Amino acid sequence: MNETGREEVALLLPEIAAVKQPATLIAPVGAYAPSRHLSVTYQNKTQVIILTKIIERSHHSERLQYSAIHALD
């Protein structure tokens, strides 16, 4: 997932509709690029997502909003 194409660990946070919080991804700083497509594997299932915006950023990580595009499996 980084700029060299290496896989990296990220944390997927699900949507919480009750408080209108979209699904987000917590990843290392530098993961975000507008409309960037990523392959995400969770519980042995891979899907393609598109990053839509930065929710917050710290010195070490970014919390990013995303939308699922399609499953690869």
C-alpha positions in Angstrom: 0.0 0.0 0.0 3.0 2.4 0.2 4.5 4.3 -2.7 6.9 1.3 -3.5 3.9 -1.1 -3.8 4.8 -2.9 -0.6 2.0 -4.2 1.6 1.3 -2.4 4.8 -0.9 -3.0 7.8 -3.9 -0.7 8.3 -6.9 -0.7 10.5 -10.4 -0.8 9.0 -13.2 0.9 11.0 -16.8 0.1 9.9 -19.5 2.6 9.2 -21.5 3.6 12.3 -24.8 4.7 10.8 -26.3 5.7 14.2 -23.8 8.6 14.6 -23.4 9.1 10.8 -19.7 8.0 10.9 -18.5 6.7 7.5 -16.3 3.6 7.1 -12.7 4.7 7.6 -9.2 3.3 7.3 -6.3 4.2 9.6 -3.1 3.9 7.7 0.5 5.3 7.9 1.0 8.9 6.9 1.4 9.2 3.2 -1.2 6.6 2.3 -3.7 9.1 1.0 -3.9 10.4 -2.6 -7.1 11.7 -4.1 -9.1 8.8 -5.7 -6.4 6.3 -4.9 -7.4 2.7 -5.4 -6.2 0.1 -2.9 -6.7 -3.7 -2.5 -7.7 -4.5 1.1 -7.7 -8.1 2.4 -9.7 -8.8 5.5 -10.7 -12.3 6.8 -9.2 -13.9 3.6 -11.4 -11.7 1.3 -10.0 -9.0 -0.9 -11.8 -6.0 -2.1 -10.9 -2.8 -4.0 -11.6 0.5 -2.3 -11.2 4.1 -3.3 -9.9 6.7 -0.9 -12.3 9.7 -0.8 -11.0 12.1 1.8 -8.8 12.6 4.8 -10.8 12.7 8.1 -7.8 13.5 10.3 -4.0 13.3 10.2 -1.3 13.0 12.9 2.4 12.7 12.7 2.2 8.9 12.4 -1.1 8.0 10.8 -4.1 9.2 8.7 -7.7 8.3 9.1 -9.2 8.1 5.7 -12.7 7.8 4.4 -13.2 5.3 1.6 -15.8 3.6 -0.6 -15.8 -0.1 -1.5 -15.7 -0.6 -5.3 -15.8 -4.4 -5.8 -14.7 -7.7 -4.4 -11.8 -9.5 -6.0 -12.6 -13.0 -4.7 
